[in-house]
Amino acid sequence: MAHRHTRGLRGTASLAVLALALTACGSEDEPADPPATSTAAQTSIGTRLAVSYEGGVAVLDGESLEVVDEFESEEFTRLNAAGDGRHVLVTTSKGFQVLDTEAPELTDSVFEAEAAGHVVRHGGNTVLFDDGTGKTTVFETDALAAADGELPEGTTYTAPEPHHGVSIVLEDGTLVTTEGDEESRSGAVALEPDGDDWTEVASNDQCPGIHGEGTAAGEVVVFGCEDGALLYRDGAFEKLQAPDEFGRMGNAYVSETSPIVVGDYNSDPDSEGYLLDTVALIDTEAGTLEPVTLPEGVEYTWRGVVRGPEDLAYVLGTDGAIHVLDPATGEVTDDFPVVDPWEGPEEWQNPHPALTVHDGTAYVVEPASQQVHAVDLTTGEVTASVELDHVPNEMAVALG
């Protein structure tokens, strides 16, 4: 299949046992998760950024990037914004540990999980998925900040089989969650609350290797498949077939004000490493999926795509620049040099340049120089940089 190729304008400016299952797993967010454009998350002390490194987590001031405090943790952790503008969830062997970026304090509060996985924020709820048990935990996002050091009350759902999965709760209370087992994943099911139980609304088993989640405009949910994508809207599922026999999308980069989803895309089942040179553009209104090849020499990993101002997509390439992609046209319209050129990681957990965004500012980790940079996405200007005492790995902004 010949993919549309666009060439941009040059600008001026968890564990070991789950390593395979978690490959190319964004921190939904989730960025990976994956991350949608967010409004300003302001606590009484301003925006805070959490940065993980081997054996610890640092809390940085979101404007100056000054290190506010550091906390010892496990050798490898993952970071996800809780969504209340104050807390970040640190994935450890015990579960989702609560990091208070305002205090700051790595608290003793833990949402227990055998294998903590995806964190999803949507519609006033934060949703946690435990890969080790298949258990989904849902709590009101604002309740975490109001719980005064305690864990907020919530509801749960446990899948028939444990698997590397993800769940989301829609504004009407519908739970949309993946299905699978320890060996494979096949699709998703939509459930509505029925007292202390759940009743099935719809299901679909035509999404092999289902992974990742994002919500576009109109509350259309999208999951990635090994042969396309799976949409859920208006009480029904819809499969979008990839144009290639193998056309894997594993992470969805969304804005909840845009109907177009940007996904990572791989058409080679025998490819090695974690670098990709193509993205998938999914129009949730038209029900289409189109692969678009990035300009020559630009490759990225699942950590390097975000949505930002004007619902544009921003791709951190191996050439060291942030490339501005218009999802409506597939055109790369600008690029902002930020870090030195880099190579892909040997293992997905290994530190490599990563990108996250908040309120028009992109944060970039550069492990080779042990630096974190802040970039104004409207101008491409690097507004702040800091050199850490440790090699930075993952990031999470205390989104609200």
Disulfide bonds with the S-S distance in Angstrom:
Cys207-Cys225 1.96
